[in-house]
Amino acid sequence: LRILTFLLLLAPVVNQVYSQTVYTFDYTGGEQTFTVPHTGTYKLEVWGAEGSDGETGSALGGKGGYSVGEINIDANQIIYIYVGGQGVKADISSGNGGGFNGGGNGGYDSGPDQHGGGGGGATHIASSSGLLKVIPKSDVIIVAGGGGGGGRDEQAGHAGGLNGTDAEDYKDGYGGHGGTQTAGGSTHITSRGATNGSFGLGGNGSTNYNAAGGGGGGGGYYGGGGGTSTLDHNDGFSGGGGGGSSYIGGLTNGSTTSGNATMPNPDGGNMTGNTGNGYARITLLTTPPTVTTDSANAVTANSFTVFGNVTSEGDSSITERGFIIGTSSSFTFSSAIDTLIDDAITVGSYNASVSGLSTNTTYYYKAYAISAVGTSYGTEE
């Protein structure tokens, strides 16, 4: 609510208390956002998507990786979540099957039962909107790589870890290499349609109408290279794509797990690598104080009295409580024209008198409370 020096105030709006501390994000094939409800420490977890199997029984897609870490985030900041999609088998009529968010395309052939699998997409969280391959690296917070797609003849590489794993070679078919922290995974040769991985994007598997299709590289911080064939039909075979790398550079207490190792299962317990689509989870680890801003009274042409209430300390004792006053909507601590610090540092109601105000000026105020966890604000009035 706005406070005018010559008007009485309306009823207060009380801050919402967030009892939910775990926020989950399933695969949607698009952007998802999270508006931070409280300043505090958050645990971020992401699982990359699985690559598609190739044609033969041994040509398995690589599994997705897992990354976890902690970060301090201010209230009302928006972060962007892109959950990777599982790769699908390439088909000449329906496309190449790279999973959402950077999975490389699998290669296809004119003959039946000759196609490679698409790479799995990465799951990432960032401070800006966009697929991983297009946002600035400085905005990336955390990434879990996707698994490579299986070639027609051999299994793909699993996602990283900090580095994706290489796909297996099979006779004269060659698997793509895993992505690293600084470069995309390479392919054996590019003359048959396979490509190297790059930032946020897995390489494509070889596509040649006269040879078996290669597997697409997994998406990741850096994507895996595409698998390739080297010879035509009757003599040739193809390899799978390399796994994409994961990333935890924007976090503390971070770790990554490759798709061939034990990691937490989002449904509980543990599992070896992530299968299917990716997943993301955000958990509030520390709770700051909860504070409300209440209606002012004793409003005159140049003064009023403001009221607030600290309803909970959260996870740490309060070190300061008070009010900030501003002359523009959505003002911040740094842009406030005055700060009124209360003498007490306890849970409960408190008030302060504001005087010396200019007439015909709109004033805003909100209560605040500070603890070691962070600063919380009541609703702006």
C-alpha positions in Angstrom: 0.0 0.0 0.0 1.1 3.5 -0.6 1.4 6.0 2.3 0.3 9.5 1.5 1.0 12.2 4.0 -2.5 13.4 3.8 -4.5 10.1 3.6 -5.3 7.4 6.1 -4.0 3.9 5.4 -6.0 0.9 4.3 -5.8 -2.5 6.0 -2.3 -4.2 6.0 -1.2 -7.1 3.8 0.7 -9.8 5.7 3.7 -11.6 4.2 3.0 -15.2 3.1 4.8 -17.7 5.3 6.4 -20.5 3.2 6.1 -23.8 4.9 7.2 -25.8 1.9 11.0 -26.1 1.8 11.5 -28.5 -1.1 10.6 -27.5 -4.7 10.7 -30.1 -7.5 10.9 -29.7 -11.3 9.9 -32.5 -13.7 10.6 -32.5 -17.4 8.3 -30.2 -19.4 10.2 -29.6 -22.6 10.5 -25.9 -21.8 11.7 -23.2 -19.4 10.6 -23.3 -15.7 11.3 -20.5 -13.2 11.7 -20.3 -9.4 11.2 -17.0 -7.5 13.2 -17.3 -4.3 10.8 -16.9 -1.4 13.3 -16.2 1.3 16.9 -15.0 1.5 18.8 -18.0 2.6 20.9 -21.0 1.7 19.5 -23.4 -0.9 20.6 -26.9 -1.9 20.4 -27.4 -5.7 20.2 -30.9 -7.2 20.0 -31.7 -10.9 19.9 -35.0 -12.8 20.7 -35.2 -16.6 18.7 -37.2 -19.1 19.5 -40.6 -20.5 20.5 -41.1 -24.1 18.5 -43.3 -26.4 19.5 -46.9 -27.2 20.8 -47.7 -30.7 19.5 -50.6 -32.8 21.3 -53.6 -31.4 21.0 -55.1 -28.0 24.5 -53.9 -26.9 24.0 -50.4 -28.2 22.7 -48.9 -24.9 22.3 -45.2 -24.3 24.4 -43.6 -21.7 22.8 -42.6 -18.4 22.5 -39.1 -17.0 24.7 -37.6 -14.4 24.0 -35.9 -11.1 25.2 -32.6 -9.6 24.6 -31.1 -6.2 25.7 -28.0 -4.2 24.6 -25.1 -2.1 24.2 -21.4 -2.8 23.1 -18.3 -0.9 20.3 -16.5 -2.8 18.4 -13.3 -2.0 14.6 -13.2 -1.8 12.7 -12.4 -5.0 15.5 -13.4 -7.3 14.3 -15.4 -10.3 16.4 -18.4 -11.4 15.7 -20.5 -14.5 15.5 -24.3 -14.7 15.8 -26.4 -17.8 15.2 -30.1 -17.3 16.8 -32.3 -19.9 14.8 -34.6 -22.1 15.6 -38.2 -22.9 17.0 -38.9 -26.4 15.0 -40.9 -28.8 16.1 -43.2 -31.7 16.8 -41.4 -34.9 14.3 -42.1 -37.8 14.5 -40.9 -41.3 10.8 -39.9 -41.2 10.5 -38.3 -37.7 13.9 -36.8 -37.1 17.1 -37.3 -35.3 16.0 -37.6 -31.7 18.3 -35.3 -29.7 16.9 -34.7 -26.2 15.7 -31.3 -25.1 18.5 -29.0 -23.9 21.4 -30.0 -25.9 21.2 -33.7 -26.7 23.0 -34.4 -30.0 21.1 -35.9 -32.9 21.5 -39.6 -33.7 22.4 -40.6 -37.3 20.1 -42.5 -39.6 20.4 -44.7 -42.6 18.1 -45.5 -45.6 17.9 -49.1 -44.5 15.8 -50.4 -41.6 17.4 -51.2 -38.2 20.4 -49.0 -39.0 19.8 -45.9 -36.9 21.7 -44.4 -33.9 20.1 -43.0 -30.7 19.8 -39.3 -29.8 21.8 -38.0 -26.9 20.1 -37.1 -23.6 19.7 -33.4 -22.7 21.4 -31.6 -19.8 19.6 -30.3 -16.8 20.8 -26.9 -15.7 19.9 -24.0 -13.4 21.0 -20.4 -14.3 20.5 -16.8 -13.5 19.3 -16.0 -17.0 16.7 -17.4 -19.4 17.6 -19.6 -22.3 18.8 -23.1 -23.4 22.2 -23.9 -22.0 23.9 -23.5 -25.4 22.9 -19.8 -25.7 23.3 -18.3 -22.2 26.5 -16.6 -21.0 28.7 -19.1 -19.1 28.9 -16.6 -16.2 25.1 -17.1 -15.6 25.4 -20.9 -15.3 24.9 -22.1 -11.7 24.8 -25.9 -12.0 24.6 -28.5 -14.7 24.1 -32.3 -14.8 25.2 -33.8 -18.1 23.1 -36.0 -20.4 24.1 -39.5 -21.5 25.2 -40.2 -25.1 23.0 -42.0 -27.6 23.9 -45.5 -28.6 25.2 -46.1 -32.1 23.7 -48.9 -34.2 26.4 -51.3 -32.9 27.9 -50.1 -29.6 26.9 -48.4 -26.4 27.3 -44.7 -25.7 29.2 -42.8 -23.1 27.7 -41.9 -19.7 27.4 -38.3 -18.6 29.9 -36.8 -16.2 31.0 -36.2 -13.5 33.2 -33.2 -14.3 34.0 -35.1 -17.5 31.7 -37.2 -19.6 32.8 -40.7 -20.4 33.9 -41.9 -23.8 31.7 -44.2 -25.9 33.0 -47.6 -26.9 34.6 -48.2 -30.3 33.3 -51.2 -32.3 35.5 -52.6 -35.1 35.7 -49.7 -37.6 33.0 -47.7 -35.8 34.2 -45.1 -33.4 32.6 -43.7 -30.2 32.5 -40.0 -29.4 34.6 -38.6 -26.6 33.1 -37.1 -23.4 32.8 -33.4 -22.8 35.2 -31.7 -20.3 35.1 -28.5 -18.3 36.7 -26.6 -21.1 35.8 -28.3 -24.4 33.3 -30.4 -26.1 34.0 -34.1 -26.8 35.5 -34.8 -30.2 34.3 -37.2 -32.8 36.6 -39.5 -34.7 36.0 -38.0 -38.2 33.6 -35.3 -39.4 33.5 -36.3 -43.1 30.5 -38.6 -42.6 28.3 -36.1 -40.8 29.4 -36.5 -37.1 30.2 -33.4 -35.2 32.1 -32.4 -32.1 30.4 -31.4 -28.9 30.4 -27.8 -27.8 29.2 -25.6 -24.9 25.7 -26.8 -24.0 25.4 -29.0 -27.0 26.2 -32.7 -27.8 27.6 -33.5 -31.2 25.6 -35.2 -33.9 26.2 -38.9 -34.8 27.3 -39.7 -38.4 24.5 -39.8 -40.9 25.1 -41.5 -44.2 22.6 -43.3 -46.3 25.1 -46.0 -47.1 26.3 -46.6 -43.5 24.9 -47.3 -40.1 24.0 -44.2 -38.0 26.1 -43.0 -35.1 24.9 -42.0 -31.7 24.4 -38.4 -30.7 26.5 -36.9 -27.9 25.0 -36.1 -24.6 24.2 -32.5 -23.7 26.2 -30.9 -20.9 28.2 -28.0 -19.7 30.2 -29.2 -22.7 28.5 -31.8 -24.8 29.9 -35.2 -25.9 31.1 -35.9 -29.4 29.0 -37.8 -31.9 29.7 -41.4 -32.7 30.7 -42.3 -36.3 31.1 -45.0 -38.9 34.0 -45.1 -41.2 32.9 -47.6 -43.9 29.7 -48.2 -45.9 27.3 -51.1 -45.6 28.5 -54.7 -45.5 31.8 -53.5 -44.2 31.0 -50.8 -41.7 29.8 -50.3 -38.1 29.0 -47.2 -36.0 29.8 -46.1 -32.5 27.7 -44.2 -29.8 28.0 -40.6 -28.6 30.1 -39.4 -25.7 28.6 -38.2 -22.4 28.2 -34.6 -21.6 30.0 -33.0 -18.7 28.5 -31.6 -15.5 29.3 -28.3 -13.7 29.2 -27.0 -10.1 31.4 -23.9 -10.4 28.7 -21.6 -9.0 28.2 -23.5 -5.8 29.8 -24.4 -2.4 29.9 -27.9 -1.0 29.4 -29.1 -4.6 30.0 -32.5 -6.2 29.2 -34.3 -9.4 28.5 -38.0 -10.1 28.8 -39.7 -13.5 26.1 -41.8 -15.0 27.8 -45.1 -14.3 28.1 -44.4 -10.5 25.8 -44.5 -7.5 23.8 -41.3 -7.0 20.6 -40.3 -5.1 17.3 -41.4 -6.6 14.8 -38.5 -6.6 12.2 -41.0 -5.4 14.3 -42.2 -2.5 17.3 -44.4 -2.0 20.1 -44.7 -4.6 20.5 -45.7 -8.2 23.3 -46.2 -10.8 22.9 -43.3 -13.2 19.7 -41.5 -14.1 17.3 -43.1 -16.6 14.6 -41.4 -18.6 14.2 -37.6 -18.5 16.1 -35.3 -16.2 14.9 -33.8 -12.9 15.7 -30.9 -10.6 15.1 -30.2 -7.0 15.7 -27.1 -4.8 15.7 -27.3 -1.0 15.7 -24.4 1.4 18.3 -25.4 4.0 18.2 -22.4 6.3 15.2 -20.3 7.2 15.6 -16.5 7.9 13.3 -14.6 10.2 9.6 -14.1 9.3 8.4 -10.5 9.6 5.2 -8.7 8.7 4.5 -5.1 8.0 1.3 -3.8 9.6 -0.8 -0.6 9.1 0.5 2.8 10.1 -1.6 5.1 12.3 -1.5 8.6 13.7 -1.1 9.9 10.2 -0.6 13.7 9.8 0.6 15.9 7.1 4.2 15.3 8.1 4.4 12.3 10.3 3.0 8.8 11.0 3.7 5.7 13.2 4.7 2.4 11.6 4.2 -1.1 13.0 5.8 -4.4 12.3 5.9 -7.9 13.8 8.7 -10.5 13.9 6.7 -13.7 14.1 9.6 -16.2 13.9 13.4 -16.0 14.3 13.9 -18.9 11.8 17.1 -20.8 12.2 19.2 -18.2 13.9 18.7 -15.4 16.5 17.7 -12.0 15.4 20.5 -9.4 15.4 18.5 -6.4 14.3 14.9 -5.4 13.5 13.4 -2.1 12.3 11.9 -0.3 9.3 13.1 1.2 6.1 11.4 4.2 4.5 11.4 5.1 0.8 9.8 7.5 -1.7 9.6 5.0 -4.6 7.8 1.7 -5.0 9.9 -1.5 -4.7 12.7 0.4 -3.0 15.6 -1.5 -1.4 17.8 -1.2 1.7 20.4 0.7 -0.2 17.8 3.2 -1.8 15.9 3.8 1.5 15.8 7.5 2.6 15.8 6.4 6.3 16.4 3.4 8.4 14.7 3.1 11.8 16.4 0.5 14.1 14.4 -0.9 17.0 16.1 -1.3 20.4 14.8 -4.8 20.9 16.0 -7.9 19.0 13.3 -10.3 20.0 10.2 -11.9 18.4 7.1 -9.8 18.7 5.5 -6.5 17.6 7.3 -3.2 17.5 6.7 0.3 16.1 8.5 3.6 15.3 7.5 7.2 14.7 8.4 8.9 11.4 8.4 12.7 11.3 9.7 15.6 9.3 8.0 14.4 6.1 7.3 16.6 3.1 3.8 17.3 2.1 2.4 16.0 -1.2 5.0 13.2 -1.2 4.2 9.5 -1.3 6.1 7.5 1.2 6.6 3.7 1.4 7.8 1.6 4.3 8.4 -2.0 5.2 9.5 -3.9 8.3 12.7 -5.9 8.3 14.6 -8.4 10.5 18.2 -9.6 10.2 19.8 -12.8 11.5 23.0 -14.7 10.6 20.9 -16.6 8.0 19.8 -13.5 6.1 17.5 -10.4 5.9 13.7 -10.7 5.6 11.2 -8.0 4.8 7.5 -7.5 5.4 5.2 -6.4 2.6 5.8 -2.9 1.3 3.1 -0.5 2.6 
